[in-house]
């Protein structure tokens, strides 16, 4: 895996843009990011956002944010607001260039009537099953609808009555008249309009018919004078229809569509439909669950805009589909937080240690970095930092062994206290006062340095340990991605012990818990109960999860 700093972006899309500018085919670059407001954005959308806004910015142009809101049955204002928030959080601005396909519904309808008058569109009254059968297959041509040769006047009359709301959903559709024998199924008289008696979140009940995405999208691009319409590869087979509409409708500009490889991550699903299913079936807590690949989920987990942008730059823009190792995303956030996240000490699985020769009524404060941490007679260490009968090459605490406490003293374990079941509940130790600050005047150097928290000053916190949501690199390989859910993807530590400097930390504040990883304050936190999410471990520990 490449972990070098990302080079300045250079790819085939930017080469095309530069050639168009040099040849005078484009005077000013105008791109667009066109989400459908039917779900939350995910890391794959982040790649498209970085590309569209990045290209426009690099060449002195503009990038529009346009909501392709053509399906009122699946779209919600909640998604619109979430998408706007996510893009702004990533660090991009659309300025005054916020548009909606619904802004153009009147114009799109006018152009549909023009296609009918030119005998390039017709109203089909076949049922969905009939149209599916007549469409043909990849190896067999389609069959023309019996309604394909209706007169222009009849088509106009039916289409206007569709618009007036006279017919129920599914009674008729408007189709382009192209070629039912085309080897490209998308060109076999595709549907342009369908009847939907549904309230639109912007236009209300003004419309009873709505344009299909493949009709509205290219024409909206043309209305906005988009110069480079950048799409992922699944739209490559749709480009002939895109071009057909641009050529057969009197549009004010002639945009071109270019396709690039979508972002595919292992151990992840990116389908909006599948992500919605995870939410609706409560396999996760919501769209912003930190295990989700959504931008909202990544933000709640502690990912930063800079880390996501740098990840997208490292992935680059390719012409062929490929699978990206999720470890590269994890590396990007480690790299960013390594320079920005304050260090603190926290103990997730606390084991009490009583330092017998330390004064009972004394508290010292040690400066470490830009903060002070208290030290007292009783401290907590991680339970797995002690083994009563240690194996070879275990250098942490055990009976009779000396270790260094980070920034404090050397201590030596003297005895072990167990409960009736034989479980270790407490250790006793002595400290060397001459090692204050963690150094020995006689040059002793213990082989282990442990993090710790003073018991009387510790803050109790809930810590949520997140790992990958799926067990396999390709969760869909088995046929049902839900069968691959990782039962260990969330483990809750109800009473971790953290140093008092984190008191009052604001939601989304990130810290490095020394020796443990990077953690972020969850928005569920209150003044009385702080909650941390683990963003990522200090190194890849996935191999330990079974």
NORFENCOR-V473290 format. One record per residue. RES is the residue in one letter. OMEGA is omega in degrees with one decimal (NA if undefined). Layout:
RES/OMEGA ; RES/OMEGA
//
This chain:
X/179.1 ; X/-179.3 ; X/177.0 ; X/178.4 ; X/-176.6 ; X/177.4 ; X/175.0 ; X/-175.7 ; X/176.0 ; X/-175.8 ; X/-174.8 ; X/177.8 ; X/-179.9 ; X/175.6 ; X/177.7 ; X/-179.9 ; X/-179.1 ; X/178.1 ; X/179.6 ; X/178.6 ; X/-178.0 ; X/-178.0 ; X/179.8 ; X/178.2 ; X/179.0 ; X/177.1 ; X/-179.6 ; X/-176.6 ; X/175.4 ; X/176.5 ; X/177.8 ; X/168.3 ; X/-169.3 ; X/-178.4 ; X/168.3 ; X/-176.3 ; X/-178.6 ; X/179.1 ; X/178.8 ; X/177.6 ; X/176.6 ; X/-174.0 ; X/175.4 ; X/175.7 ; X/179.6 ; X/177.5 ; X/179.4 ; X/177.5 ; X/-179.4 ; X/-179.1 ; X/-175.5 ; X/178.8 ; X/-179.2 ; X/179.8 ; X/179.9 ; X/-178.7 ; X/-177.2 ; X/-176.3 ; X/173.5 ; X/-178.7 ; X/178.7 ; X/174.3 ; X/177.4 ; X/165.3 ; X/-179.7 ; X/175.4 ; X/176.9 ; X/-171.4 ; X/-174.8 ; X/-178.8 ; X/-173.8 ; X/-177.9 ; X/-177.5 ; X/-172.4 ; X/-178.5 ; X/178.7 ; X/177.3 ; X/-179.4 ; X/177.8 ; X/-177.5 ; X/179.8 ; X/179.4 ; X/178.7 ; X/-179.8 ; X/-177.6 ; X/-178.3 ; X/178.3 ; X/179.5 ; X/177.9 ; X/175.0 ; X/-177.8 ; X/-178.8 ; X/176.2 ; X/177.6 ; X/178.7 ; X/-171.9 ; X/175.4 ; X/-176.4 ; X/177.7 ; X/173.3 ; X/179.2 ; X/173.9 ; X/-171.8 ; X/-175.7 ; X/179.7 ; X/-178.6 ; X/179.6 ; X/177.9 ; X/178.8 ; X/-179.7 ; X/176.8 ; X/177.1 ; X/178.5 ; X/176.1 ; X/177.6 ; X/-179.4 ; X/179.3 ; X/-178.3 ; X/178.3 ; X/175.7 ; X/-178.3 ; X/176.2 ; X/179.3 ; X/-179.2 ; X/178.2 ; X/176.9 ; X/177.4 ; X/178.6 ; X/178.4 ; X/179.4 ; X/179.3 ; X/179.5 ; X/-178.0 ; X/-176.4 ; X/-178.9 ; X/-178.5 ; X/178.2 ; X/-178.3 ; X/-179.3 ; X/178.9 ; X/177.3 ; X/179.2 ; X/-178.8 ; X/177.9 ; X/175.3 ; X/-179.9 ; X/-173.2 ; X/-174.9 ; X/171.7 ; X/-179.8 ; X/176.9 ; X/-178.0 ; X/179.6 ; X/178.9 ; X/179.1 ; X/-180.0 ; X/-179.7 ; X/-177.8 ; X/179.1 ; X/177.7 ; X/171.9 ; X/179.8 ; X/-178.6 ; X/176.6 ; X/-176.6 ; X/-171.6 ; X/177.5 ; X/176.3 ; X/175.5 ; X/-177.2 ; X/-178.4 ; X/168.5 ; X/170.7 ; X/-179.5 ; X/171.9 ; X/177.7 ; X/-175.3 ; X/-174.7 ; X/-178.9 ; X/177.0 ; X/-178.1 ; X/175.6 ; X/176.7 ; X/-175.1 ; X/-179.5 ; X/-179.8 ; X/-179.6 ; X/178.2 ; X/-176.5 ; X/177.6 ; X/178.0 ; X/-179.8 ; X/172.0 ; X/179.8 ; X/175.8 ; X/174.9 ; X/-175.9 ; X/179.8 ; X/178.8 ; X/-175.3 ; X/177.2 ; X/-174.6 ; X/178.0 ; X/-178.5 ; X/-177.1 ; X/-174.9 ; X/172.4 ; X/175.4 ; X/-179.1 ; X/-180.0 ; X/173.2 ; X/-179.7 ; X/-176.1 ; X/175.0 ; X/-174.4 ; X/-171.8 ; X/-178.9 ; X/-178.7 ; X/173.8 ; X/174.8 ; X/-177.8 ; X/178.9 ; X/-177.4 ; X/179.2 ; X/176.0 ; X/179.6 ; X/-177.5 ; X/-178.6 ; X/-171.8 ; X/-176.0 ; X/175.0 ; X/-168.1 ; X/-179.6 ; X/178.4 ; X/-178.9 ; X/179.6 ; X/177.8 ; X/-176.2 ; X/176.8 ; X/177.1 ; X/175.0 ; X/-177.9 ; X/-179.9 ; X/-179.9 ; X/178.3 ; X/-178.0 ; X/-172.0 ; X/176.8 ; X/-177.3 ; X/-175.5 ; X/-177.7 ; X/177.7 ; X/-175.6 ; X/179.2 ; X/175.8 ; X/179.2 ; X/176.3 ; X/-175.2 ; X/175.5 ; X/-177.3 ; X/176.9 ; X/178.0 ; X/175.1 ; X/179.5 ; X/173.9 ; X/-176.7 ; X/-171.8 ; X/166.1 ; X/-174.7 ; X/178.9 ; X/177.3 ; X/-179.4 ; X/179.7 ; X/177.6 ; X/176.9 ; X/178.9 ; X/176.5 ; X/-179.4 ; X/-174.3 ; X/180.0 ; X/173.4 ; X/170.0 ; X/174.3 ; X/-174.8 ; X/-179.9 ; X/179.8 ; X/-178.3 ; X/173.3 ; X/-176.6 ; X/175.5 ; X/-178.0 ; X/177.3 ; X/178.0 ; X/176.7 ; X/177.6 ; X/178.8 ; X/178.1 ; X/178.7 ; X/-179.1 ; X/179.3 ; X/178.6 ; X/176.3 ; X/-178.7 ; X/175.4 ; X/-178.7 ; X/-179.5 ; X/-179.5 ; X/178.0 ; X/179.8 ; X/175.9 ; X/-179.8 ; X/177.2 ; X/179.1 ; X/179.8 ; X/178.6 ; X/-177.8 ; X/-176.4 ; X/177.7 ; X/-176.9 ; X/177.6 ; X/174.1 ; X/-178.8 ; X/-179.5 ; X/177.7 ; X/179.7 ; X/175.7 ; X/177.9 ; X/175.1 ; X/179.6 ; X/176.3 ; X/-177.0 ; X/-179.9 ; X/175.5 ; X/-178.4 ; X/-178.3 ; X/-176.6 ; X/178.3 ; X/-179.1 ; X/-173.5 ; X/-173.9 ; X/175.9 ; X/176.5 ; X/172.9 ; X/176.3 ; X/177.2 ; X/-179.4 ; X/-175.7 ; X/-179.6 ; X/-166.9 ; X/171.3 ; X/-176.4 ; X/175.7 ; X/177.4 ; X/-179.9 ; X/-166.8 ; X/-176.1 ; X/175.9 ; X/-177.4 ; X/-175.6 ; X/-174.3 ; X/-174.7 ; X/171.9 ; X/175.5 ; X/177.2 ; X/-178.6 ; X/175.4 ; X/175.3 ; X/-172.8 ; X/-178.2 ; X/-176.0 ; X/174.3 ; X/178.5 ; X/-178.5 ; X/176.1 ; X/-177.9 ; X/-173.1 ; X/-178.4 ; X/-179.7 ; X/170.6 ; X/169.0 ; X/176.0 ; X/-178.5 ; X/-178.4 ; X/171.0 ; X/177.2 ; X/170.9 ; X/-176.5 ; X/178.5 ; X/-168.4 ; X/173.6 ; X/175.3 ; X/177.9 ; X/169.1 ; X/-171.5 ; X/179.1 ; X/-167.8 ; X/173.0 ; X/-177.5 ; X/178.8 ; X/-176.8 ; X/179.0 ; X/175.4 ; X/176.0 ; X/168.6 ; X/-175.0 ; X/174.2 ; X/-174.5 ; X/-174.9 ; X/166.1 ; X/173.7 ; X/177.0 ; X/179.0 ; X/-178.7 ; X/179.8 ; X/-176.5 ; X/177.6 ; X/-179.3 ; X/174.4 ; X/-176.0 ; X/179.7 ; X/179.3 ; X/179.0 ; X/178.4 ; X/-179.0 ; X/-177.0 ; X/173.1 ; X/170.5 ; X/-175.7 ; X/170.7 ; X/178.1 ; X/177.7 ; X/-177.7 ; X/-178.0 ; X/-176.7 ; X/-178.3 ; X/-177.2 ; X/176.1 ; X/177.9 ; X/-179.9 ; X/178.9 ; X/-179.6 ; X/174.2 ; X/176.9 ; X/-179.6 ; X/176.5 ; X/-177.2 ; X/-179.2 ; X/173.2 ; X/-175.5 ; X/168.6 ; X/-171.2 ; X/175.4 ; X/176.9 ; X/-170.9 ; X/-174.8 ; X/-177.7 ; X/-174.4 ; X/174.3 ; X/175.9 ; X/-179.3 ; X/167.8 ; X/178.6 ; X/179.9 ; X/-177.8 ; X/-177.3 ; X/171.5 ; X/-175.5 ; X/-174.6 ; X/-177.7 ; X/-176.3 ; X/-172.2 ; X/177.6 ; X/178.1 ; X/-175.1 ; X/-175.5 ; X/-174.9 ; X/-177.6 ; X/-178.1 ; X/176.6 ; X/-174.8 ; X/-179.4 ; X/177.5 ; X/-175.4 ; X/179.7 ; X/-178.9 ; X/-177.9 ; X/179.3 ; X/-176.3 ; X/175.4 ; X/172.4 ; X/-175.5 ; X/172.4 ; X/-170.4 ; X/-174.7 ; X/171.5 ; X/-179.3 ; X/-178.8 ; X/179.0 ; X/-171.3 ; X/-178.1 ; X/-178.3 ; X/-178.8 ; X/178.1 ; X/-179.6 ; X/-177.8 ; X/175.0 ; X/179.7 ; X/173.5 ; X/-177.7 ; X/176.6 ; X/164.5 ; X/171.1 ; X/-172.3 ; X/178.5 ; X/-172.6 ; X/-177.4 ; X/-179.4 ; X/-174.8 ; X/-174.9 ; X/178.2 ; X/-178.8 ; X/177.9 ; X/173.9 ; X/-174.4 ; X/173.0 ; X/178.0 ; X/-176.3 ; X/-176.0 ; X/-179.4 ; X/-178.3 ; X/177.0 ; X/170.8 ; X/172.9 ; X/177.8 ; X/-177.6 ; X/174.8 ; X/179.1 ; X/173.5 ; X/-175.9 ; X/179.4 ; X/-174.1 ; X/-177.2 ; X/-179.8 ; X/-177.4 ; X/-179.1 ; X/NA
//
